């Protein structure tokens, strides 16, 4: 995992993320709200989309070659070809589409969260992101004993938010969102439990950091506002997206 997140192809991602954090200082509790800020915040995700697509395309070449080879349909059924592709690469074209969609919708959610009045649309966008991530992570799912630990964690974190929120509508929205993001964590943990390898470990760590990032956002909005909270949120979020991408390609 360390080798993958430190490879040369990933360096531009760090550069783009660092540029946003330097230009629009997250050290301030109220970073700038502007179109340029929104653009710079989403550039890392767009680069990660290209990076993921290229890496996944390389791993899907054997499957494409199998499908385009003369007489391949006579040798293997579609189901058998898919089974071989999953066993050899761990990926399918459909799961690639799910993860690419999650990154693109994440960039839209990032734009919304730059502006305070678009917080609710931002939550809606990231709810869709977690649905796509669940669909992508389910490819490794087989067992789930340890993954059920995400349930008490969800209840614990939600109880913290519950203690500081009095708006019933927000409580319902936050609860539904918590179910979605912890479902992603559930399948990430179950994936590692079912198929322990660097890719599933990376996905599990990425999902965990995503939960941490969103919990920090909730704390910052409804509980405690500290000068370094925005920085912590961004660091956890950008690292979460990178680890999920590494796990997915």
N, C-alpha and C positions, 0 to 999 in steps of 0.2 A: 504494500500500500504506500509506504513512504517513497519507494522508488517511482511509483506512478505519479504521485502528486508533485514530484520534484523533477520530472522529465522536462526537457527543453520546450516541448510543444505546449506545456501548461504555463510557461513563464509569462506569455502575453496576458493570460487571465489575471495573474497576480498584479501585473502592471496596470491593467485597466481598473481593477478594484482599488488599488492604491491611489490611482489618479483621482478617482471619485472621493475617496476618504481624505485626501490632501486638499483638493480644491474646495469641497463642500464639507468643511470640518465637522465630523461627528462628535468632536469633543464638546461642541456646543449642544445644549439640550434642544435647540431649535435650529437645525440646519436650514440652509437656504431653500426656498420653494421657487423653482423656476424651471422652464423648459430645458435649459442646459443641464441643470441638476438631474432632471428625470432622464435625459439622454445618457449622461455619463454613468448613471446608476445601472442602466440596462445594458450598456455595451459589454460588460463581462459575461452576462447571460447569453448574449448573441454570439460572442466568441465561443462560449462553451457549447452552444448548439452546433456550430460548425465543427468543432473539435470532436464532439460525440458522434456526429454523423460520419465523419471521415474514418474514425476508428472502428465504428460499427460496420461501415461499408467494407472495410478490409476483412473483417471476420465473417461477413456474409458472402464473400466471394465464392467459397466452396459450394454453398447452397445454390447460388445463381448458376455456377458452372454445371452443377448437377441437373438443374432444370432446363438448361439450354443445350445440353449434350444430346446428340441424336440417339434416339431409342431409350433415353433415360426414363420416360414415362412407362415403358414396357418393363423396365428392370425394377423400378421402385414406385410404390404408390405415393400419392401426395402426403399421406399421413406418415409413411415410413421416412420420406425425405425430411419432413419437419422434425421427426423424432431424432434423426441423425444430426440435424443442424443444431438442435438444442443440446444434445449430448456432447458434440464436439466444440461448439462455441458458446453454449449457454444462452443464445440469443435467437430471436426470430424477427422478421421484418415488422410484425405487428407490435412487438414490445418496443422496437426502435421508434415507431410512430408515437406510441404512448409517451415515451420519455421526451422526445423532441417537442411534443405538444406541451408537456409540463414545463419545459424550459421557456417556451414562447409565451405561455400564459403567465409564468412567473415574471417575465419582463413587463407584461402589462400590469400585473399586481404591483411591481416595484414603482412604476410610474404613478399609480394611484396613491401609494403610501408616501410619496414625496410631498403630496398636498394633504393637509390635515382634514379638509372637508371631503376627501375621497377615501376616508378610512374604511367605510363600509363596502364600497365597491372593491377595495383592496382585499378585504376578507373574503368576499365572494370569489375573486380571482384565485386566491390561494386555496380556497376550498376545492375548486376545480383542479388545481395543481395536485393536490393530495389524492384526488380520485384517479388521475392519470398515473401518479406514482404507485398507487396500490395495484392498478392494472399491470404496470410494468414489473413490479416486484413479485407478483404472484407466480412468475414463471419458475421460481426456485422453491415454491411452497410445497412441503410434504408433511412435516411434523410441526407441532406448535407448543410443546410443553413449556419451554422457557419464554416463549413469546407472550404467554398470558400474563407475564410480569408487567407488561405495558398497561394492563387494565387498572391495577391499584395505583400505578404511577399517574395515569390519567385522572383518576378520582382524587388523588392527593393534590395535583396541580390545579385541578378545577376547584377544589375546596378553598384553595388560597385565593383564587379570583372571586369565588362566591362570597368570601368574607368581606370583600371591598366593593362589590357591585350591588347596587340596589335596584337598578333598572331591569324589570322582568324581561323585556325584549332582548336586551344585551345578554342577559343570563342564558336565554334560550339559544341565541346565536352563537355565543361562546361555547356552550355545551356541544352543539352540533359540530362546530369547527373542531373542538377537542376530540370528538369521536373520529372525525376524518383523519386528523394528523396522527392520532395514536393507532389508527388502523394501518397507516403507512408504517409506523414503527413496528407494529405487530408483524406485518409481513416481511419487514426487513430482518427482524430477529429470527423469525421462522425460516427465512431463506438461509441465513447463516447456520442455523441449527440443522437444516435439511442437507445443506451442501457447503460445509466449511471450506472456504478458500479466500484468497485475497479480495476477489470481486465482491462476494457477499459480505465480508467483513467491512469493506469500504462502504457498502450500501447501508449496513447497520449503523456505522459510525456517523454517516451523513444524515440518516433519519434522526438519530439521537440529537445531533447538533441542530437540526431543523426544529425539533421540539423545544430545545433550549432557547433558540432564537425567538420563537414565537412566545414563549413564556416570558422572556425578558421584555418583549414588546407590550404584553399585557400588564406586567408590573410597572413599566414606565408610563403607560397611559392611565392606569387606574390606581396605582399604589404609590410608588416612590419614583421621583424624577431625579436622576443624578447626572452630572456632567459626562461621565464615561459610559453611561448605559447605551447610548446610540452607537458608540464604537464597539462595545461588546456584542450588540445585536448584529452589526454588519460583519464583524469577524466571524461570528458563529454562522451567520447566514451564507456568506460567500464560501466558507469552508464546507458547509453542508452541501451546497449545490455541487461543488467540485467533487466531493467524495461520492455523492450519488452518481455523478457522471462517470467517474472512474469505475465505480461498481457496475455501471451499465454498459461499459465498453471495454 
